[in-house]
């Protein structure tokens, strides 16, 4: 075991909450403040256990589908987005909807609609079953084929090889996505690119930061939940970039003492749906093991902010007007 003098933490920056997650979580908090509990949320508002537990304690009720929401009640759509079929289901039950879909996901939805109108086949790079992929594919189900991996690219068949375009889930590994695109283009040389990169800025920034610290780290700890795609990708990126080992944890209590044999430098980062308090808990736990020196390694500065969902803004405006009256 290295001496205490040799031990240090490389703390990746940026890390944690992105603008879309921040917006979605605040939307549920504001809905609870404005309307009181319960507020229903379809799926997890963001993929983080701590966030879901905290909001549940405040009166949010998480459901799988809109048919579990009482007729006429208020429901929030998660940051991952929903398909038109989900919106129609909500309308049929007269639900009061608050759309907390990340604007970057909404952008991909609009691209899918536009390409489908042009009768193009959409090769959607992403993971089957992920809520974001279900929502995007649901915009144009007859025109969309999900490509799960670079290996999938070698197997899919399309009606017209000269009329294809690719889109992607926003939370993927940048490197793996571009490898999938490369292999798709080998099969379909006229494959069209989306008008702009679909992988979200926060996903890319967190992967770049991990690539910076991984070669110097004997161990990289990624704070994030198992169903958080971008958190799982950070573990993969750390290992591919030279980390001695990498593990994902939800919180500090999951740290395994066996990981630290011979470890001098620990890298720490967190997925885009992870509140900073969980990272601080990990740093405190590492300090008790002698890793008291923390060096932040910053590769980008993020200042993007999204306005709250229009439904929340309208309710806040109405409350303000009522207060003045």
C-alpha positions in Angstrom: 0.0 0.0 0.0 1.4 3.4 -0.9 2.3 5.8 1.9 -0.1 8.6 2.7 2.3 11.1 1.2 2.0 9.4 -2.2 -1.8 9.2 -2.2 -3.9 11.6 -4.1 -7.2 12.1 -5.9 -7.6 13.4 -9.4 -11.1 15.0 -9.6 -12.5 15.3 -13.1 -14.2 18.4 -14.2 -16.7 18.8 -15.7 -18.7 16.1 -13.8 -22.2 15.6 -12.4 -25.3 17.5 -13.3 -25.8 18.7 -16.9 -28.2 21.4 -17.9 -30.9 19.0 -19.0 -30.8 17.0 -15.7 -30.8 20.2 -13.6 -33.9 21.5 -15.5 -35.8 18.2 -15.1 -35.1 17.9 -11.3 -36.1 21.5 -10.7 -39.2 21.0 -12.8 -40.4 18.3 -10.3 -39.4 20.4 -7.3 -41.3 23.4 -8.6 -44.3 21.3 -9.5 -44.4 20.1 -5.9 -44.0 23.6 -4.5 -46.8 25.0 -6.8 -49.3 22.2 -6.7 -48.4 20.1 -3.6 -48.1 16.3 -3.5 -48.6 14.1 -5.2 -46.9 14.9 -8.5 -46.6 11.8 -10.7 -43.5 11.2 -12.8 -43.4 8.8 -15.7 -40.3 6.7 -15.4 -37.3 8.0 -13.4 -37.0 11.8 -13.9 -33.3 11.1 -14.3 -31.3 7.9 -13.9 -30.1 8.3 -10.4 -31.3 6.4 -7.3 -30.5 9.2 -4.8 -32.4 11.8 -6.9 -35.5 9.5 -7.2 -35.5 8.7 -3.5 -35.1 12.3 -2.5 -38.0 13.4 -4.7 -40.1 10.5 -3.6 -39.7 11.7 0.0 -41.0 15.1 -1.0 -44.2 13.6 -2.6 -43.3 12.6 -6.2 -44.8 9.3 -7.3 -42.8 7.5 -10.0 -44.8 5.3 -12.4 -43.9 3.2 -15.4 -46.8 4.3 -17.6 -49.4 7.0 -17.8 -52.2 4.5 -17.2 -51.0 4.2 -13.6 -51.7 7.9 -13.1 -55.2 8.9 -11.8 -57.4 10.5 -14.5 -56.9 14.3 -14.5 -53.8 14.2 -12.4 -50.5 16.0 -13.1 -47.6 14.1 -14.6 -44.1 15.0 -15.5 -42.4 13.4 -18.5 -38.7 12.5 -17.7 -35.6 14.1 -19.2 -35.3 11.2 -21.5 -38.3 12.1 -23.6 -41.4 10.2 -24.7 -43.0 9.0 -27.9 -46.1 10.5 -29.5 -48.0 7.4 -28.3 -47.3 8.3 -24.7 -48.5 11.8 -25.2 -51.7 10.5 -26.8 -52.2 8.1 -23.8 -51.8 11.0 -21.4 -54.3 13.2 -23.4 -56.8 10.3 -23.4 -56.7 10.3 -19.6 -57.0 14.1 -19.4 -53.6 14.3 -17.6 -52.0 17.6 -16.9 -48.6 17.1 -18.4 -45.3 18.8 -17.7 -42.7 18.0 -20.3 -39.2 17.9 -18.8 -37.6 16.3 -21.9 -34.0 17.6 -22.3 -34.0 20.1 -25.2 -31.1 18.2 -26.7 -33.2 15.0 -26.8 -36.1 17.1 -28.3 -33.7 18.1 -31.1 -33.1 14.5 -32.0 -36.9 13.8 -32.0 -37.4 16.7 -34.5 -34.6 15.3 -36.7 -36.3 11.9 -36.7 -39.6 13.4 -37.7 -38.0 15.4 -40.5 -36.0 12.5 -41.9 -39.1 10.2 -41.8 -41.1 12.8 -43.8 -38.3 12.6 -46.5 -38.9 8.8 -46.5 -35.4 8.1 -45.3 -34.4 5.1 -43.2 -33.1 6.3 -39.8 -30.3 4.2 -38.3 -30.7 5.1 -34.6 -27.5 4.3 -32.7 -28.4 3.5 -29.2 -29.5 0.8 -26.7 -32.7 -1.0 -27.3 -35.0 -0.6 -24.3 -33.4 2.7 -23.1 -36.2 5.3 -22.6 -34.5 7.8 -24.8 -34.3 5.3 -27.7 -37.9 4.3 -27.2 -39.0 7.9 -27.4 -37.0 8.8 -30.5 -37.9 5.6 -32.3 -41.5 6.3 -31.5 -41.4 9.4 -33.5 -41.0 7.4 -36.7 -41.3 3.7 -35.9 -41.8 2.6 -39.5 -38.6 4.4 -40.6 -36.3 3.6 -37.7 -33.8 0.7 -37.1 -32.0 0.7 -33.8 -28.2 -0.1 -34.1 -27.0 -1.3 -30.7 -23.3 -1.7 -31.4 -20.6 -1.6 -34.0 -21.2 -5.3 -34.6 -24.8 -4.6 -35.3 -23.8 -2.3 -38.1 -22.6 -5.3 -40.1 -25.9 -7.1 -39.9 -28.7 -4.6 -40.5 -30.6 -4.5 -43.7 -32.3 -1.4 -45.2 -34.9 -0.9 -48.0 -32.8 1.6 -49.9 -29.0 1.7 -49.1 -28.7 5.1 -50.8 -31.4 6.7 -48.6 -30.2 6.3 -45.0 -29.3 8.7 -42.2 -27.9 8.1 -38.7 -29.0 9.6 -35.4 -27.9 8.6 -31.9 -28.9 8.4 -28.3 -27.4 11.5 -26.6 -25.6 9.6 -23.8 -23.3 7.1 -25.7 -19.6 6.7 -25.8 -18.3 9.1 -28.5 -15.6 6.7 -29.7 -17.9 3.7 -30.0 -20.6 5.7 -31.7 -18.1 7.0 -34.3 -16.8 3.4 -34.8 -20.5 2.3 -35.4 -20.9 5.2 -37.9 -17.6 4.2 -39.7 -18.8 0.6 -40.1 -22.2 1.7 -41.2 -20.6 3.9 -43.9 -18.6 1.0 -45.1 -21.9 -0.7 -45.9 -23.8 2.4 -46.9 -21.4 4.9 -48.6 -24.1 7.5 -49.0 -25.0 7.4 -45.3 -26.2 10.9 -44.3 -25.0 12.6 -41.1 -27.4 14.5 -38.8 -27.2 18.3 -39.1 -25.3 18.4 -35.8 -23.7 16.0 -33.4 -26.4 14.2 -31.4 -24.2 13.1 -28.4 -24.8 15.8 -25.8 -22.1 18.3 -24.8 -22.1 17.1 -21.2 -21.6 13.4 -22.2 -18.7 14.4 -24.4 -17.2 16.7 -21.8 -17.3 14.1 -19.1 -15.7 11.5 -21.3 -12.9 14.0 -22.3 -12.2 14.7 -18.6 -12.0 11.0 -17.8 -9.6 10.4 -20.7 -7.4 13.1 -19.2 -7.1 11.6 -15.7 -7.3 7.8 -16.6 -3.7 7.3 -17.7 -2.5 8.7 -14.4 -5.0 6.8 -12.2 -4.5 3.4 -10.7 -8.2 3.4 -10.0 -11.1 5.5 -11.4 -14.3 5.6 -9.3 -17.4 6.7 -11.3 -20.4 7.9 -9.2 -23.6 7.0 -11.0 -26.5 4.5 -11.2 -26.4 1.3 -13.1 -29.2 2.4 -15.4 -27.4 5.6 -16.3 -26.0 5.1 -19.7 -23.5 8.0 -19.6 -22.2 6.8 -16.2 -21.7 3.2 -17.4 -19.9 4.6 -20.5 -17.5 6.6 -18.2 -16.2 3.3 -16.7 -15.6 1.9 -20.2 -13.8 5.1 -21.3 -11.6 5.1 -18.2 -10.5 1.5 -18.8 -10.0 2.1 -22.5 -7.9 5.3 -21.7 -5.4 3.5 -19.4 -6.9 3.4 -15.9 -5.6 0.5 -13.8 -9.1 -0.3 -12.8 -12.5 1.4 -12.8 -15.7 0.9 -10.8 -19.2 2.5 -10.8 -20.9 3.1 -7.5 -24.2 4.8 -6.5 -22.7 6.2 -3.3 -19.7 6.1 -1.0 -21.0 3.2 1.1 -20.4 0.9 -2.0 -16.7 1.5 -2.1 -14.8 -1.8 -1.7 -11.6 -1.8 0.5 -10.1 -4.4 -1.8 -9.9 -1.9 -4.7 -7.1 0.0 -3.0 -4.2 -2.5 -2.8 -1.2 -0.7 -4.4 -3.3 2.3 -5.4 -1.6 5.7 -5.2 -3.8 7.8 -7.5 -7.6 7.6 -7.6 -9.6 9.3 -10.3 -13.1 10.4 -9.4 -15.9 11.5 -11.7 -19.7 11.3 -11.8 -22.4 10.9 -14.5 -24.5 13.7 -15.8 -27.5 12.8 -13.5 -25.4 12.8 -10.2 -25.7 15.5 -7.6 -22.4 16.9 -6.3 -23.3 15.8 -2.7 -22.6 12.2 -3.7 -19.2 13.0 -5.1 -18.3 14.9 -1.9 -19.3 11.9 0.2 -16.9 9.8 -1.9 -14.1 12.3 -1.4 -14.7 12.2 2.3 -14.5 8.4 2.3 -11.3 8.5 0.3 -9.8 11.0 2.8 -10.3 8.5 5.6 -8.2 6.1 3.6 -5.4 8.6 3.3 -6.3 10.2 -0.1 -6.6 13.7 1.3 -4.9 15.5 -1.5 -7.4 16.4 -4.2 -6.4 17.9 -7.5 -9.1 19.0 -9.9 -8.4 18.3 -13.5 -10.6 20.6 -15.7 -10.9 20.1 -19.4 -13.9 22.4 -20.1 -16.1 24.9 -18.4 -19.9 24.6 -18.8 -22.3 27.5 -18.5 -25.2 26.3 -20.6 -28.6 26.7 -18.9 -32.1 25.7 -20.2 -35.3 27.5 -19.3 -37.8 25.5 -17.2 -40.6 23.6 -19.0 -43.2 26.0 -20.4 -45.9 24.5 -18.2 -43.9 25.3 -15.1 -43.1 28.8 -16.3 -46.8 29.5 -17.0 -47.8 28.3 -13.5 -45.1 30.4 -11.9 -46.3 33.4 -13.9 -49.9 32.8 -12.8 -48.8 32.5 -9.2 -46.9 35.7 -9.4 -49.9 37.5 -10.9 -52.2 36.1 -8.2 -49.8 37.3 -5.5 -49.7 40.9 -6.9 -53.5 41.0 -7.3 
